[in-house]
């Protein structure tokens, strides 16, 4: 083949190759993706392992379900990388599935109140005893029933006393003697005047009214009986006087109470007494008057505590102009104690309280969360005061916060582990022990177990309390059952059971 023929063949081959390359770069008539486009697609993420859906430190190389029937969640390469700001990173789609809701931490005045039970009582400062200061006999009763209302100055009873009659006659004679010796002067007049004054003072000491003394001095006639009158308007709470009875000096014959103002004695629990002080407003509700609120003021906080009920008595003064509040009525007391100054608050549902610590999950950004320990203050309604840990305006998680906190604990537990090989069984997390389940406290989310030695911690056999990662772990297990369990240390001194089965 000559040189011209060879050059012609090379040009034809080059043209054919270029045409073929052009055809590869174009889509076909069926709409299929070209080969070049397939080669440039982003490769799928590598599956690392499956993790517990409740955030427990348990992983699996293959799909499985937890004791509650929930599917373990796949973890892909890159999903378990920590956020740059130290928070927890969660896929936005997963956040939506968890039902995460947030609310801002904000300043507000807490609507807090102390509730207590109480009872209506007579105002002790408005209770009066009617007594006689001399010996005598009751000749007539004007008020003869307990509970009867009386007015101020109303006659109660009449008494006869030989001593009273003698004292009246003595004063009348002395007064007449002073009048007769008015012009004589000298020592006789002075002695008679002293006798009259001493007789008058004796009558006054026996509570004889000024009107009766004036009438006695004018007429000179001693009255046989003396009328006792009510010192106050009120009701007769106790009547011991009986017509014809003999009484002795100092004996209480009537007890009268003014109920135009009453007391409500409230029993405030020990943990609430620090928020109660004199002068506070109190709202009173009485079962006899549904829907009606009576308003009073705290007059006194007693300095003693009732050991039987762990309550402190608090006295509330309450106006009762129409006498509708009866002594011994039961009362529901509501004492508003909200401060005047606003404080930093979060919803109560945002706080995860394990007893040993209080945690609030803060949303740093879309899909990024940071569980923070906080110091709490007073509670009021649906909000709680936060003293330390967060700032105003930060978003806190109010729903699904427990799951986020559990996932954060899982990351901390797996932080020191190497990325597991999907083909190999992952290393166990935590510690394993055997023992006997002694007690279950579902309200506190804890159990008491007498376990044998724990080699991984160099523990001897002992009896101790453990927290439960999930109350479902002890579902159907009764105290006294021999169990095998796994546990981790969530924080210093806080041991949490993540798996528990019967032996």
C-alpha positions in Angstrom: 0.0 0.0 0.0 1.4 3.4 -1.0 1.5 6.5 1.2 -1.6 8.1 -0.3 -3.7 5.1 0.4 -2.5 4.9 4.0 -3.4 8.5 4.7 -6.9 8.1 3.3 -7.6 5.1 5.6 -6.4 7.0 8.7 -8.7 10.0 8.0 -11.7 7.7 7.5 -11.0 6.0 10.9 -10.6 9.4 12.7 -13.9 10.6 11.3 -15.7 7.4 12.3 -14.3 7.7 15.9 -15.4 11.3 16.2 -18.9 10.4 14.9 -19.1 7.6 17.4 -18.1 9.9 20.3 -20.7 12.4 19.2 -23.4 9.6 19.3 -22.4 8.6 22.8 -22.8 12.1 24.1 -26.4 12.4 22.8 -29.5 10.9 24.4 -31.2 8.1 22.5 -34.6 8.3 21.1 -36.1 6.3 24.0 -35.1 8.9 26.6 -32.5 6.7 28.4 -29.7 8.4 30.4 -26.5 8.4 28.3 -23.6 6.3 29.5 -21.5 9.4 30.2 -24.1 10.7 32.6 -24.4 7.4 34.4 -20.7 7.4 35.0 -20.8 10.8 36.7 -23.6 10.1 39.2 -22.9 10.6 43.0 -22.3 7.2 44.6 -24.8 6.1 47.3 -23.8 6.5 51.0 -22.3 3.5 52.7 -24.4 1.8 55.3 -22.5 1.5 58.6 -24.9 -0.2 61.0 -28.4 0.0 62.6 -29.0 1.7 65.9 -31.7 1.5 68.6 -34.6 3.9 67.8 -34.9 5.0 71.5 -31.3 6.1 71.6 -30.1 3.2 73.7 -26.4 2.2 73.3 -27.2 -0.8 71.2 -26.3 -1.4 67.5 -26.8 -4.2 65.0 -25.1 -5.0 61.7 -28.4 -6.2 60.3 -32.0 -4.8 60.5 -33.9 -5.8 63.7 -36.6 -4.6 66.1 -36.4 -3.5 69.7 -38.5 -5.1 72.6 -41.3 -2.6 71.8 -41.5 -3.6 68.1 -39.8 -0.5 66.7 -37.4 -0.9 63.8 -33.7 -0.1 64.3 -32.7 2.9 62.3 -29.9 2.8 59.6 -26.8 4.9 60.1 -24.9 5.9 57.0 -21.4 7.1 56.6 -21.2 10.8 57.6 -24.4 10.8 59.6 -22.6 10.3 62.9 -20.2 13.1 62.5 -20.4 15.6 65.3 -21.5 19.2 64.6 -18.9 21.8 64.3 -20.3 23.6 67.3 -20.3 20.6 69.6 -24.1 20.0 69.2 -26.0 17.0 68.0 -26.8 16.8 64.2 -30.0 15.2 63.2 -31.4 14.8 59.6 -34.3 17.3 59.1 -36.5 14.5 57.8 -35.9 12.6 60.9 -36.6 15.7 63.0 -40.0 16.0 61.3 -40.8 12.3 61.9 -39.9 12.6 65.6 -42.5 15.4 65.9 -40.0 17.9 67.3 -41.6 21.2 68.5 -39.8 24.2 69.8 -40.6 27.4 71.8 -38.4 30.4 72.7 -37.1 31.1 76.2 -38.7 34.4 77.1 -39.1 36.9 80.0 -42.5 37.0 81.7 -44.1 37.3 85.1 -44.9 33.8 86.4 -48.5 33.3 87.2 -47.9 31.3 90.4 -50.2 30.7 93.3 -50.2 28.7 96.5 -53.2 26.5 97.1 -54.3 25.4 100.6 -57.3 24.2 102.4 -58.8 26.2 105.3 -61.7 26.8 107.6 -63.7 29.8 108.7 -63.2 30.8 112.4 -64.3 33.5 114.7 -62.0 36.5 115.0 -60.5 36.0 118.4 -60.1 39.8 118.8 -63.8 40.3 118.4 -64.9 37.7 120.9 -66.2 38.9 124.3 -67.0 37.2 127.6 -69.8 38.6 129.9 -68.9 38.1 133.6 -69.9 39.5 137.0 -67.4 40.8 139.5 -69.6 40.0 142.5 -71.6 37.1 143.8 -75.3 37.0 143.0 -78.3 35.3 141.4 -79.8 35.5 137.9 -83.4 36.6 138.3 -84.4 37.1 134.7 -83.0 36.2 131.2 -83.6 38.3 128.2 -81.5 36.2 125.8 -81.8 32.5 126.5 -80.5 30.6 123.4 -77.1 30.2 121.8 -76.7 31.5 118.3 -79.1 34.3 118.9 -78.1 37.6 117.4 -77.8 40.6 119.8 -77.2 44.3 119.3 -74.8 46.5 121.2 -76.3 47.5 124.5 -79.1 45.0 124.3 -80.2 43.6 127.8 -79.0 40.1 128.4 -80.1 39.3 132.0 -80.9 40.8 135.4 -79.1 39.9 138.6 -79.7 40.3 142.3 -76.8 40.6 144.7 -76.9 41.5 148.4 -73.4 43.0 148.0 -74.6 45.2 145.2 -77.6 46.5 147.2 -75.4 47.2 150.2 -72.9 49.1 148.1 -75.6 51.2 146.5 -77.1 52.1 149.9 -73.7 53.0 151.2 -73.0 55.3 148.3 -76.5 56.9 148.7 -76.0 57.6 152.4 -72.5 59.0 151.8 -73.8 61.3 149.0 -76.6 62.6 151.3 -74.1 63.2 154.1 -71.8 65.2 151.9 -74.8 67.4 150.9 -75.9 67.9 154.5 -72.4 68.8 155.7 -71.8 71.1 152.8 -71.9 74.2 155.0 -70.3 72.7 158.1 -66.9 72.1 156.6 -64.0 70.7 158.7 -62.9 67.1 159.2 -66.5 65.6 159.2 -67.2 66.8 155.7 -63.8 65.6 154.4 -64.4 62.1 155.9 -67.9 61.9 154.5 -66.6 62.9 151.1 -63.9 60.2 151.2 -66.6 57.6 152.1 -68.8 58.7 149.1 -65.8 58.5 146.7 -64.8 55.1 147.8 -68.4 53.8 147.6 -68.6 55.3 144.1 -65.4 53.7 143.0 -66.6 50.3 144.3 -69.7 50.6 142.1 -67.6 51.5 139.1 -65.3 48.6 139.7 -68.4 46.4 139.5 -69.1 47.8 136.0 -72.2 49.8 137.2 -73.0 52.3 134.3 -72.6 56.0 134.8 -76.3 56.5 134.2 -77.2 54.1 137.0 -74.8 55.9 139.4 -76.3 59.3 138.5 -79.8 58.0 139.0 -78.8 56.5 142.4 -77.2 59.7 143.6 -80.3 61.7 142.5 -83.0 59.5 144.0 -81.1 57.9 146.8 -83.0 54.7 146.2 -80.9 51.5 145.8 -82.2 49.2 143.0 -82.7 45.6 143.9 -81.4 44.2 140.5 -78.8 45.2 138.0 -79.2 44.7 134.2 -76.2 43.3 132.2 -76.1 44.4 128.6 -74.2 43.2 125.5 -70.9 44.9 125.0 -70.9 44.3 121.2 -73.2 43.5 118.3 -72.9 39.9 117.3 -74.1 36.4 118.0 -74.2 34.4 121.3 -71.7 31.6 120.9 -72.0 30.2 124.4 -74.7 30.7 127.1 -74.1 29.3 130.6 -76.5 31.6 132.4 -79.7 29.9 133.6 -82.6 31.8 135.2 -82.4 31.4 139.0 -78.8 30.2 139.1 -76.2 31.5 141.5 -73.0 32.8 140.0 -69.6 33.6 141.5 -67.2 36.5 140.8 -65.4 35.9 137.5 -67.7 33.2 136.2 -68.4 33.5 132.4 -72.2 33.8 131.8 -72.3 34.7 128.1 -69.9 34.5 125.2 -70.6 36.9 122.3 -68.7 37.1 119.0 -68.8 39.9 116.4 -68.8 38.1 113.0 -68.7 41.2 110.8 -65.1 40.1 110.2 -63.9 36.5 110.4 -60.7 34.6 110.1 -59.8 31.9 107.6 -57.1 29.5 109.0 -55.3 28.0 106.0 -52.8 25.1 106.2 -50.0 25.9 103.8 -47.6 23.0 103.0 -44.0 23.3 104.1 -42.5 23.7 100.6 -44.8 26.6 99.8 -44.5 28.7 103.0 -41.4 30.6 101.7 -43.6 32.3 99.1 -46.2 33.4 101.6 -45.9 36.6 103.7 -48.1 39.1 105.7 -50.1 41.5 103.6 -50.6 39.2 100.6 -54.0 39.0 98.9 -55.9 35.7 99.3 -58.9 34.5 97.3 -61.3 32.3 99.2 -63.9 30.0 97.7 -66.7 28.4 99.9 -68.6 25.4 98.8 -71.8 27.0 100.0 -71.5 29.8 97.4 -70.2 28.2 94.2 -68.7 30.6 91.7 -68.2 33.4 94.3 -64.8 34.5 95.4 -64.2 36.3 98.7 -61.0 38.4 99.0 -59.0 38.8 102.2 -55.5 39.6 103.4 -52.9 37.5 105.2 -52.6 38.9 108.7 -50.3 36.4 110.4 -48.0 33.5 109.5 -47.7 31.2 112.5 -44.1 30.4 113.7 -44.9 26.7 114.2 -45.2 23.7 111.9 -47.7 20.9 112.4 -45.5 17.8 112.3 -48.5 15.5 111.5 -49.4 17.3 108.3 -46.1 19.2 107.5 -48.2 22.4 107.2 -47.9 25.9 108.7 -51.1 27.7 109.8 -51.7 31.0 108.0 -54.3 33.5 109.3 -56.4 35.4 106.7 -58.7 38.3 107.7 -61.9 38.4 105.7 -64.8 41.0 105.9 -68.2 39.4 106.5 -70.7 42.3 106.6 -73.7 40.2 105.9 -72.7 37.3 108.1 -72.8 34.8 105.2 -69.5 33.1 106.3 -70.3 30.8 109.2 -67.7 29.6 111.6 -66.4 26.1 110.8 -67.1 26.3 107.1 -64.5 24.7 104.8 -62.6 27.0 102.4 -60.4 26.6 99.4 -57.6 29.2 99.6 -55.7 30.5 96.6 -52.7 32.9 97.4 -51.2 34.5 94.2 -47.4 34.7 94.7 -46.2 35.7 91.2 -43.4 38.3 91.4 -43.8 41.8 90.0 -40.6 41.5 87.9 -40.4 39.2 84.8 -38.1 36.3 84.8 -36.6 34.0 82.1 -38.9 31.0 81.6 -39.4 28.0 79.4 -42.4 25.6 79.1 -42.5 22.9 81.8 -42.5 20.3 79.0 -39.1 21.4 77.8 -37.4 20.2 81.0 -36.1 16.7 81.3 -35.9 16.0 85.0 -34.2 12.8 86.1 -33.9 13.9 89.7 -30.1 14.1 89.6 -30.1 16.6 86.8 -32.4 18.9 84.8 -31.7 19.2 81.1 -33.2 21.5 78.3 -32.5 20.7 74.6 -31.7 23.8 72.7 -32.1 24.1 68.9 -28.9 25.7 67.6 -29.9 25.6 63.9 -31.9 23.6 61.5 -31.2 19.9 62.5 -28.7 20.9 65.2 -29.4 20.5 68.9 -27.5 20.9 72.2 -28.7 19.3 75.5 -27.8 21.7 78.3 -28.0 21.2 82.1 -30.0 24.1 83.6 -30.7 25.4 87.1 -34.4 25.9 87.8 -36.3 28.3 90.0 -40.0 28.8 90.7 -42.8 27.1 88.8 -46.0 28.8 87.7 -48.7 27.3 85.6 -47.2 25.8 82.5 -43.8 27.6 82.8 -40.8 27.3 85.0 -38.1 29.8 85.8 -34.5 29.1 84.5 -31.8 30.6 86.6 -28.8 29.3 84.6 -28.1 27.4 81.4 -29.9 29.3 78.6 -30.4 32.8 77.3 -33.5 34.8 76.3 -34.7 34.0 72.7 -33.0 30.6 72.4 -35.3 27.9 71.0 -35.9 25.0 73.4 -37.5 21.7 72.3 -40.8 21.1 74.0 -41.7 17.7 72.3 -39.5 14.7 71.5 -36.8 16.3 73.7 -36.3 13.0 75.5 -35.4 11.2 72.3 -32.9 13.9 71.3 -31.3 13.8 74.7 -31.1 10.0 74.5 -29.4 10.3 71.1 -26.9 12.7 72.5 -26.1 10.2 75.3 -25.7 7.5 72.6 -23.2 9.6 70.7 -21.2 10.2 73.9 -21.2 6.4 74.5 -20.0 5.6 71.0 -17.6 8.5 70.7 -14.5 6.4 71.6 -15.4 3.4 69.5 -14.2 2.8 66.0 -16.6 2.7 63.1 -18.1 -0.8 63.1 -17.6 -3.2 60.3 -21.0 -4.0 58.8 -19.9 -7.6 58.4 -18.8 -7.9 62.0 -20.8 -7.9 65.2 -20.3 -4.5 67.0 -18.6 -4.4 70.4 -20.9 -4.4 73.4 -21.4 -1.0 75.0 -21.6 -0.8 78.8 -21.4 -3.5 81.5 -23.2 -6.7 82.1 -24.3 -8.3 85.4 -26.6 -10.9 86.9 -28.8 -10.6 90.0 -32.2 -10.5 91.6 -34.8 -7.8 91.0 -35.8 -6.5 94.4 -38.2 -3.6 93.7 -39.6 -1.5 90.9 -40.5 2.2 91.1 -42.2 3.1 87.8 -43.0 6.6 89.1 -39.3 7.3 89.6 -38.2 5.2 86.6 -35.8 3.1 88.7 -35.3 -0.4 90.1 -33.4 -2.0 93.0 -31.3 -5.0 92.1 -29.0 -7.3 94.2 -26.3 -8.2 91.7 -23.2 -10.3 91.6 -19.7 -9.1 91.0 -19.1 -6.9 87.9 -15.7 -7.7 86.5 -15.6 -4.7 84.0 -15.9 -2.3 86.9 -14.2 -4.4 89.6 -17.4 -4.2 91.7 -18.2 -6.8 94.4 -21.6 -8.2 94.8 -24.0 -5.5 96.2 -27.5 -4.2 96.3 -28.1 -0.8 94.5 -30.5 1.3 92.6 -30.5 1.7 88.8 -32.4 4.1 86.5 -34.3 2.6 83.6 -33.7 3.9 80.0 -37.2 2.8 79.2 -39.9 1.6 81.7 -40.9 -1.1 79.1 -37.7 -3.0 80.1 -39.4 -4.3 83.2 -42.8 -4.9 81.7 -44.1 -8.2 83.0 -41.2 -8.7 85.4 -42.1 -9.1 89.0 -39.9 -8.4 92.1 -37.9 -11.5 93.1 -37.1 -12.5 89.5 -33.5 -13.5 88.6 -32.4 -11.3 85.8 -29.4 -10.6 83.5 -29.0 -6.9 82.6 -26.7 -4.4 80.8 -26.1 -0.9 82.0 -24.1 2.2 81.2 -23.0 5.3 83.2 -24.9 8.2 81.7 -23.1 10.7 84.0 -21.0 10.4 87.1 -22.8 8.2 89.6 -25.9 7.7 87.4 -26.2 4.1 86.2 -28.8 3.4 83.6 -30.1 -0.1 82.6 -30.4 -0.5 78.8 -31.3 -4.2 78.6 -32.9 -6.5 81.1 -34.1 -10.2 80.6 -35.1 -13.0 82.8 -32.5 -15.7 83.5 
